[in-house]
């Protein structure tokens, strides 16, 4: 659970973990259903889609307070890439 750009700088991380648990549970149900019917299921993210999604997140983060050059935060790498904080609010 958790991963790149899933930490919250403005809310409880429990909110994010609970949301991820719902997605994982839905996936487990599909796996169980496939197994019960003698089938199988696999998930393989498309590399290009993942790259595009990350580029979108970084573009949105570049407009945030975390991108300010004066912000020396735990969320940014040495190259100023924000790989930690989610770019959205706590509301869906």
Protein Blocks (a to p, Z undefined) as FASTA:
>chain_A
ZZehkbcfkbcfklmmmmmmmmmmmmmmmmmmmmmnopacdddddfklmmmmmmmmmmmm
mmmmklpmklccfkbcfkopafkbccbdfbZZ
